[in-house]
């Protein structure tokens, strides 16, 4: 239950708190939805989505903009995550690691992750939170556009 008690955007004012567990559920659901538009191993991608933030039970949630604006922090978090994952059960380790590769499954999870951030920030703005969530919304849209390019080779033709 640690991930249910680990709050996202914990250093920013939000109207409705979101846990890392809730976020991971919606990322996995997003992966399922993407499977009709892109070719990838859905089973593997859903498992990656479920595991993609497991290390946050030890290091908490650090938002995308902090990692982007402070590469030294991002690198330290990546190392800490790697060390944390080493202690996980075998059936989880591989899926945690796969999130960081360029496979179509990992790309689908990254896309679903950015989409979930876009949806959460949109909901927050609808509830009146027009501070930091505007930045989250705009940056999530940019991430989605970048990821769509990477996913293009896996697009299902109509």
ABEGO torsion letter per residue (X at the ends): XAAAABBBGAABBBABBBBAAAAAAAAAAAAAAAAAABBBBAAAAAAAAAAAAAAAAAAEBBBAAAAAABAAAAAAAAAAAAAAAAABBAAAAAAAAAAABABAAAAAAAAAAAAAAAAAAAAAAAAGBABAAAAAAAAAAAAAAAAAAAAAAABBBX
